[in-house]
Amino acid sequence: MSDETVDFGSSVREGQGWGHSLITPAKGALALVLVLGVLTLLFPIGLVRDYFNHLARNHIESAIWFDADIQQHYRLSFDVIPDMTMDLVVPWLSWLFGTWRAGAFTIWLALVLPALGGIAIARTAHGRVTWLALGGFLAAFNVGMEWGFVNYVASSGLALLAFAVWMRTEPGLKRTLMFAPLGLLLALNHALAFLLFGFLAMVWELASFAEGERGARWPFLRRAAMLDLPAMLPGIVLIILATLGASDLPRGTADFFSLPQKAYGFSSGFYFFNSTVGFVALLGVCSLAGWLLVKRYIELPRKLAWVCAGLLLLNIVMPTSVLGIWGLHLRFVPPLVIVFFASAQFTRKAPVMARQVSGVVMFGLGTMMFLNGAVHMAQTDSKADEVRSLLSAMPRGARMLSAYDAGPGFDLPFAMHASGIAVIERSAYVPGLFTNTSPVDVALSNIEIHMPQSLPIGVGELEAAARRPSAHSENGYWSLGYADNWPERWDYLLFFKGSPSSSLNGLPVCERARSDNAILYKTGRC
């Protein structure tokens, strides 16, 4: 440790705090990783929204080789898909542990890898793991996890780990040969994570040049063109090929740049189903960081300060939606939080009180965030088990459509893609799987009842759709009228209730099973 800085554990060594032999930053990080592991073991179906959809696809990839019902409804494709983290892990692990447990493992990876990337950056920057670096775990439960963006969140952790290695490696052919395959693997996991890594590496190189570490301008530019760019080229080519092949992506589904959405996006590092908790965490982190910086109790290495500034700018200018992919503005606040805490270290002028206050604030915020995360994971897991039990009344291989009543009891985040549970439990066909961003397609016979990313049908729309004639696909991928004439084309309806008394009346359906939050109907008269 240098003479100019003192880390959070210095008071420990001076006998003014915890016993250093018992508690260290590295042991603290390990404890947090284990706590998050216990949560995923207890609540393996603890995420909603896109997670159900992705996991259903992974189940198809694993089961299609031997499940006749899956073979009837789905088929594999071999398009170039830079969104494959779960697809690279779950199908293989599911053969050993089942789909739900294999998926839980990827949830755990998404919760811990970004923070561990921050630990690696801190170790690289300071030569040790600092207590402040544990602040990255404050962003474990974020909007990306709320939306079930497991592929991206886990891959963003890989991007931060890759950046830590980039920081350690001197420019040259060795680094190019190392990062060309690593970049390709990262792009295959998720395109946005690869772009995050590329952005971090670019800002790092520019900051290194500004600090006089990369020589004169023209040698620096030649090295960037002849060595750094080739290191990124395989990943760039993969993304370009995927973009050229994305003709079936829906366009115009969201604003390119929405100021209200951008404002909401800055809370995304801490928001997990609870706006109050998210706001308190954001306010607490910003207040703590501002106080420590203004008092000069902490400092950031100059190059990492530029990296943090670059990430802040990226969050400001990042569009809301591009190429039909929504939520870009929600992706990069957690990495900013993680890199900031990884970069920061206490200065010599920081009193013991400042370190202790920082520890108390971070411990309090972390406890609040983890408890909030545990509560909502438990609630989601319970509702998922309820639907799993409900679906046992449905035969395997059935075609199932989802519907809802928009009452106060309707849980939209859960119901958005909960139909994917039917794919895993009953090898069912459902209309909304993300076949447009996956190695899974539907059988040709199902194209006219398929609509990627579709949500449950409202009661009023359900009544109208029952009377409309069957619609045909206009693009050969899906049909906007996938629910038209549903009494003839669909076998079952999974209805999510808006109130305890909600039910489908006056429609050609027959109740088969019910729970507190949903009813399973067979289409046709009772």
C-alpha positions in Angstrom: 0.0 0.0 0.0 1.3 3.4 -0.9 2.0 6.2 1.6 -0.6 8.4 0.1 -3.6 6.2 0.6 -5.2 4.2 3.4 -7.9 1.6 2.7 -11.0 0.9 4.7 -9.2 -1.8 6.6 -6.5 0.5 7.9 -8.5 1.2 11.1 -8.6 -2.5 11.6 -4.8 -2.8 11.5 -4.6 0.1 14.0 -6.8 -1.8 16.5 -9.7 0.6 16.0 -12.2 -1.7 14.3 -13.0 -5.2 13.4 -10.3 -7.9 13.9 -8.4 -7.9 10.7 -7.7 -11.7 10.9 -11.4 -12.3 11.0 -12.9 -9.9 8.5 -11.2 -8.8 5.2 -12.6 -7.4 2.0 -12.0 -10.6 0.2 -13.8 -12.6 2.9 -16.6 -10.1 2.8 -17.0 -10.5 -1.0 -17.0 -14.3 -0.6 -19.8 -14.0 2.1 -21.9 -11.9 -0.2 -21.4 -14.4 -3.1 -22.6 -17.2 -0.8 -25.6 -15.2 0.5 -26.7 -14.7 -3.1 -26.1 -18.4 -3.8 -28.4 -19.3 -0.9 -31.1 -17.0 -2.2 -31.1 -18.7 -5.6 -31.2 -22.1 -4.0 -34.2 -21.2 -1.9 -36.0 -19.4 -4.7 -34.8 -20.9 -8.0 -37.7 -19.4 -9.9 -37.2 -15.9 -8.5 -37.2 -13.7 -11.6 -40.0 -12.7 -13.9 -40.6 -11.0 -17.2 -38.1 -12.1 -19.9 -36.5 -14.8 -17.6 -39.4 -17.2 -18.1 -39.2 -16.7 -21.8 -35.5 -17.3 -22.1 -35.7 -20.4 -19.8 -38.5 -21.9 -21.8 -36.3 -21.6 -24.9 -33.4 -23.2 -23.1 -35.7 -26.1 -22.1 -36.6 -26.6 -25.8 -32.9 -26.7 -26.8 -32.3 -29.4 -24.2 -35.5 -31.5 -24.6 -36.1 -31.3 -28.4 -33.8 -34.3 -28.9 -36.1 -36.7 -27.1 -39.5 -35.0 -26.4 -42.0 -35.7 -29.2 -44.3 -32.9 -28.1 -41.5 -30.4 -28.3 -40.5 -31.7 -31.7 -44.1 -31.2 -32.9 -44.2 -27.5 -32.0 -40.6 -26.2 -32.2 -37.4 -26.6 -34.2 -33.9 -25.4 -33.8 -32.3 -22.7 -36.0 -28.6 -21.9 -36.4 -28.7 -18.2 -36.9 -25.9 -16.0 -35.5 -27.3 -14.9 -32.2 -25.2 -12.6 -29.9 -27.5 -13.2 -26.9 -26.6 -16.7 -25.7 -25.4 -16.7 -22.1 -28.2 -18.9 -20.8 -28.3 -20.9 -24.0 -24.6 -21.8 -23.5 -25.2 -23.0 -19.9 -28.7 -24.1 -19.1 -29.3 -26.9 -21.8 -26.2 -28.7 -20.6 -26.8 -28.3 -16.8 -30.5 -29.2 -17.2 -29.5 -32.8 -18.0 -28.0 -33.0 -14.6 -30.1 -30.7 -12.4 -33.3 -30.0 -14.3 -34.3 -26.9 -16.1 -35.3 -24.9 -13.0 -32.1 -25.5 -11.1 -30.0 -24.9 -14.2 -31.7 -21.6 -14.7 -31.2 -20.7 -11.1 -27.4 -21.1 -11.6 -27.5 -18.5 -14.3 -29.5 -16.2 -12.0 -26.7 -16.6 -9.4 -24.1 -15.8 -12.1 -26.0 -12.6 -13.0 -26.1 -11.5 -9.4 -22.5 -12.1 -8.6 -20.4 -11.7 -11.8 -20.7 -7.9 -12.2 -19.7 -7.3 -8.6 -16.8 -9.8 -8.9 -15.7 -7.9 -12.0 -15.5 -4.8 -9.8 -13.4 -6.8 -7.3 -11.0 -7.7 -10.1 -10.8 -4.1 -11.3 -10.0 -2.9 -7.7 -7.4 -5.7 -7.3 -5.8 -4.5 -10.6 -5.9 -0.8 -9.8 -4.9 -0.9 -6.2 -3.0 -4.2 -5.8 -5.6 -5.4 -3.3 -9.3 -5.8 -2.7 -10.7 -2.7 -1.0 -13.7 -2.4 1.3 -15.1 0.2 -1.1 -15.1 -2.3 -3.9 -17.8 -4.3 -2.1 -20.1 -1.4 -3.0 -20.5 -3.0 -6.3 -22.8 -5.6 -4.7 -25.3 -2.7 -4.0 -26.1 -3.0 -7.7 -26.8 -6.7 -7.7 -30.6 -6.3 -7.6 -31.2 -3.8 -10.4 -33.7 -3.2 -13.2 -31.9 -5.6 -15.5 -32.6 -8.4 -13.0 -36.2 -7.2 -12.5 -36.7 -7.5 -16.2 -35.1 -10.9 -16.4 -32.2 -9.7 -18.6 -30.0 -12.5 -17.2 -28.1 -12.9 -20.4 -27.0 -9.3 -20.5 -26.4 -8.9 -16.7 -24.2 -12.0 -16.4 -22.3 -11.0 -19.6 -21.8 -7.5 -18.2 -19.9 -9.2 -15.4 -17.8 -11.0 -17.9 -17.2 -7.7 -19.6 -15.9 -6.1 -16.4 -13.7 -9.1 -15.7 -12.3 -8.9 -19.3 -11.6 -5.1 -18.7 -9.7 -5.9 -15.6 -7.5 -8.3 -17.6 -7.1 -5.6 -20.4 -5.9 -3.2 -17.7 -3.2 -5.7 -16.6 -2.0 -6.5 -20.1 0.5 -4.4 -22.0 -0.3 -3.4 -25.6 1.1 -5.7 -28.2 0.5 -8.8 -30.3 0.1 -10.9 -27.2 -2.9 -8.8 -26.0 -4.4 -9.0 -29.5 -4.1 -12.7 -29.7 -5.6 -13.1 -26.3 -8.6 -10.8 -26.7 -9.6 -11.7 -30.2 -11.2 -15.1 -29.1 -12.2 -13.6 -25.7 -14.0 -10.8 -27.5 -15.8 -13.2 -29.8 -16.9 -15.3 -26.8 -18.1 -12.2 -25.1 -20.1 -11.0 -28.1 -21.7 -14.5 -28.4 -22.8 -14.2 -24.8 -24.3 -10.7 -25.4 -23.7 -8.0 -28.0 -24.2 -5.2 -25.5 -21.8 -6.7 -23.0 -19.1 -6.9 -25.7 -19.8 -3.2 -26.6 -19.5 -2.3 -22.9 -16.1 -4.0 -22.8 -15.0 -2.4 -26.0 -16.1 1.0 -24.7 -14.2 0.5 -21.4 -11.0 -0.6 -23.3 -11.2 2.4 -25.7 -11.6 4.9 -22.8 -8.7 3.2 -20.9 -6.4 3.5 -24.0 -7.3 7.1 -24.6 -6.7 7.9 -20.9 -3.4 6.0 -21.0 -2.4 8.1 -24.0 -3.4 11.3 -22.3 -1.2 10.3 -19.3 1.8 9.8 -21.6 1.9 6.0 -21.3 1.2 5.2 -25.0 3.9 7.3 -26.7 3.4 9.9 -29.4 0.2 10.4 -31.3 0.9 8.5 -34.6 2.5 5.4 -33.0 -0.5 5.3 -30.7 -3.0 5.5 -33.6 -1.0 2.9 -35.6 -1.0 0.5 -32.6 -4.7 1.1 -32.1 -5.5 0.4 -35.8 -3.1 -2.6 -36.2 -3.4 -4.3 -32.7 -6.3 -3.0 -30.7 -8.9 -3.0 -33.5 -8.0 -6.6 -34.6 -8.5 -7.7 -31.0 -12.1 -6.5 -31.2 -12.7 -7.4 -34.9 -14.1 -11.0 -34.4 -16.8 -9.7 -32.0 -17.6 -6.8 -34.3 -18.1 -9.1 -37.2 -20.3 -11.4 -35.2 -22.6 -8.5 -34.3 -22.7 -7.2 -37.9 -23.7 -10.6 -39.1 -26.4 -10.9 -36.5 -27.7 -7.4 -37.4 -27.9 -8.3 -41.1 -29.8 -11.5 -40.3 -32.3 -9.7 -37.9 -35.0 -9.2 -40.6 -37.6 -10.7 -38.3 -37.0 -8.2 -35.4 -40.1 -6.0 -34.8 -39.3 -2.3 -35.4 -40.9 0.8 -34.1 -41.9 -0.8 -30.8 -40.4 2.0 -28.6 -39.1 5.6 -28.8 -35.5 5.9 -30.0 -34.8 8.4 -27.3 -37.3 9.1 -24.5 -36.4 11.7 -21.8 -38.8 10.3 -19.2 -37.4 6.8 -19.8 -33.8 8.1 -19.5 -34.6 9.8 -16.2 -36.1 6.5 -14.9 -33.0 4.7 -16.2 -30.7 6.5 -13.8 -32.4 4.6 -10.9 -31.9 1.3 -12.7 -28.8 0.4 -10.7 -30.9 -0.1 -7.6 -34.5 -0.5 -8.7 -35.9 -4.0 -8.1 -39.7 -4.0 -7.9 -39.7 -1.3 -5.2 -39.4 2.4 -6.1 -38.9 3.5 -2.5 -36.0 1.1 -2.0 -34.5 2.1 -5.3 -34.7 5.8 -4.6 -33.3 5.5 -1.1 -30.4 3.4 -2.4 -29.7 5.9 -5.2 -29.9 8.9 -2.8 -27.7 7.1 -0.3 -25.0 6.1 -2.8 -24.9 9.6 -4.5 -24.9 11.4 -1.1 -22.1 9.2 0.2 -20.0 9.4 -2.9 -20.5 13.2 -3.2 -19.6 13.7 0.5 -16.4 11.6 0.2 -15.3 13.3 -3.0 -16.0 16.9 -1.9 -14.1 16.3 1.4 -11.4 14.5 -0.6 -11.6 11.5 1.6 -11.5 9.3 -1.4 -9.8 9.6 -4.8 -9.8 7.7 -8.1 -6.8 6.9 -10.2 -6.8 9.4 -13.0 -7.3 6.8 -15.8 -10.2 5.1 -13.9 -11.7 8.6 -13.2 -11.8 9.1 -17.0 -13.4 5.6 -17.4 -16.1 6.6 -14.8 -16.7 9.9 -16.6 -17.0 8.0 -19.9 -19.6 5.6 -18.4 -21.6 8.5 -17.1 -21.6 10.1 -20.5 -22.6 6.8 -22.1 -25.6 6.6 -19.8 -26.6 10.1 -20.8 -26.5 9.6 -24.6 -27.5 6.0 -24.8 -30.8 5.6 -26.8 -33.8 4.0 -25.4 -34.4 1.5 -28.2 -32.5 0.5 -31.4 -33.4 -2.1 -34.0 -36.4 -3.1 -32.0 -34.4 -3.9 -28.9 -35.8 -1.9 -25.9 -34.1 -1.1 -22.6 -30.7 0.1 -23.7 -31.0 2.9 -21.2 -31.3 0.4 -18.4 -28.1 -1.5 -19.0 -25.1 0.7 -18.1 -25.9 2.3 -14.7 -24.9 -0.8 -12.7 -21.5 -1.0 -14.4 -21.0 2.7 -13.6 -21.7 2.1 -9.9 -19.5 -1.0 -9.8 -16.5 0.7 -11.6 -16.8 3.8 -9.4 -16.6 1.8 -6.1 -13.8 -0.4 -7.6 -11.8 2.7 -8.5 -12.2 4.6 -5.3 -9.8 4.4 -2.4 -9.4 6.4 0.8 -6.8 9.1 1.0 -4.5 9.8 4.0 -6.6 12.7 5.1 -9.7 10.5 5.5 -10.4 10.2 9.2 -11.4 6.9 10.8 -14.9 8.4 11.2 -15.3 8.7 7.4 -14.4 5.1 6.9 -16.7 4.0 9.6 -19.6 6.1 8.3 -19.0 4.7 4.8 -19.1 1.2 6.2 -22.3 1.8 8.1 -24.0 3.4 5.1 -23.0 0.7 2.7 -23.9 -2.1 5.1 -27.3 -0.5 5.7 -28.0 0.1 2.0 -26.8 -3.4 1.2 -29.0 -5.0 3.9 -32.0 -3.1 2.5 -31.3 -4.1 -1.1 -30.7 -7.8 -0.3 -33.8 -8.0 1.9 -35.9 -6.4 -0.8 -34.4 -8.8 -3.4 -35.1 -11.8 -1.2 -38.7 -10.8 -0.6 -39.5 -10.3 -4.3 -37.6 -13.5 -5.3 -39.7 -15.4 -2.7 -42.9 -13.9 -4.0 -42.1 -14.8 -7.6 -41.0 -18.3 -6.8 -44.2 -18.9 -4.9 -46.4 -17.7 -7.8 -44.4 -19.8 -10.3 -44.9 -22.9 -8.1 -48.6 -22.1 -8.0 -48.8 -22.0 -11.9 -46.8 -25.1 -12.1 -49.3 -26.9 -10.0 -52.2 -25.4 -12.0 -50.7 -26.7 -15.2 -50.7 -30.3 -14.1 -54.4 -30.4 -15.1 -53.3 -29.8 -18.8 -52.1 -32.6 -21.0 -48.7 -32.5 -22.5 -48.2 -30.9 -25.9 -51.3 -28.7 -25.7 -51.5 -25.2 -27.3 -52.0 -22.6 -24.6 -52.9 -19.0 -24.9 -52.7 -16.5 -21.9 -55.3 -14.0 -20.9 -55.9 -11.5 -18.1 -58.3 -9.3 -16.3 -56.7 -5.9 -15.6 -57.9 -5.6 -12.0 -55.9 -4.6 -8.9 -54.8 -8.1 -8.3 -53.2 -8.6 -11.7 -49.5 -9.0 -11.6 -48.2 -7.8 -15.0 -44.5 -8.4 -14.4 -45.2 -12.0 -13.5 -47.8 -12.7 -16.2 -45.8 -11.1 -19.1 -44.1 -14.3 -20.1 -45.3 -16.7 -17.5 -46.7 -18.9 -20.3 -43.1 -20.1 -20.7 -43.7 -22.2 -17.6 -46.1 -24.3 -19.6 -43.3 -25.1 -22.1 -41.1 -26.4 -19.3 -43.8 -28.2 -17.3 -46.0 -29.6 -20.1 -44.1 -29.3 -23.4 -46.8 -26.9 -24.4 -46.9 -24.5 -27.4 -47.3 -20.8 -26.4 -47.2 -17.9 -28.8 -44.8 -15.4 -27.3 -41.3 -17.0 -27.2 -38.4 -14.9 -28.3 -37.7 -16.9 -31.4 -36.6 -13.6 -33.1 -33.5 -13.5 -30.9 -32.8 -17.1 -30.2 -31.7 -20.4 -31.8 -35.3 -21.7 -31.5 -37.9 -21.4 -34.2 -41.5 -22.7 -34.2 -42.7 -25.5 -36.5 -44.0 -24.2 -39.8 -47.5 -25.3 -38.9 -47.4 -22.9 -35.9 -46.2 -19.7 -37.7 -49.8 -18.3 -38.0 -50.4 -18.6 -34.2 -47.0 -17.2 -33.2 -46.1 -13.7 -32.1 -42.7 -13.2 -30.4 -42.8 -11.0 -27.2 -46.6 -11.1 -27.2 -48.3 -10.5 -23.8 -51.5 -12.0 -22.3 -54.7 -11.0 -24.1 -57.0 -8.7 -22.2 -60.6 -9.9 -21.6 -62.1 -7.4 -24.0 -59.7 -8.2 -26.7 -60.2 -11.9 -26.1 -63.9 -11.5 -26.8 -63.3 -9.7 -30.0 -60.6 -12.1 -31.2 -62.9 -15.1 -30.7 -65.2 -13.7 -33.4 -62.4 -12.8 -35.9 -61.5 -15.2 -38.7 -58.1 -16.8 -38.6 -55.3 -14.5 -39.8 -52.4 -15.4 -42.0 -48.7 -14.6 -41.5 -47.6 -11.7 -43.7 -43.8 -12.1 -43.2 -43.4 -15.9 -42.8 -42.2 -15.5 -39.2 -45.4 -14.8 -37.2 -48.9 -13.4 -37.4 -50.3 -10.3 -35.7 -53.6 -12.2 -35.6 -52.1 -15.1 -33.7 -55.1 -15.0 -31.2 -57.9 -14.7 -33.8 -60.4 -17.5 -33.8 -58.8 -18.8 -30.6 -61.6 -21.2 -29.6 -60.8 -23.2 -32.7 -57.0 -22.9 -32.8 -56.0 -23.0 -29.1 -56.6 -25.9 -26.7 -56.3 -24.1 -23.3 -56.4 -20.6 -21.8 -54.3 -19.6 -18.8 -56.2 -16.7 -17.2 -54.6 -14.4 -14.7 -57.1 -12.9 -12.4 -57.4 -9.2 -11.6 -59.5 -9.8 -8.4 -60.5 -12.9 -6.4 -63.9 -13.0 -8.2 -62.4 -12.7 -11.8 -63.4 -15.3 -14.3 -64.2 -15.7 -18.0 -67.9 -15.5 -18.5 -69.9 -15.9 -21.7 -66.9 -17.3 -23.6 -66.6 -20.9 -25.0 -64.3 -22.2 -22.2 -64.6 -24.8 -19.5 -62.7 -24.5 -16.2 -60.2 -27.2 -15.4 -58.3 -25.9 -12.4 -57.9 -22.7 -10.4 -55.6 -21.1 -7.8 -55.5 -17.8 -5.9 -54.1 -15.9 -8.9 -55.1 -17.8 -12.1 -57.5 -20.2 -13.7 -56.8 -22.8 -16.3 -59.6 -23.2 -18.9 -60.1 -25.8 -21.7 -61.5 -24.1 -24.8 -64.9 -25.4 -25.9 -68.3 -25.6 -24.1 -68.5 -27.5 -20.8 
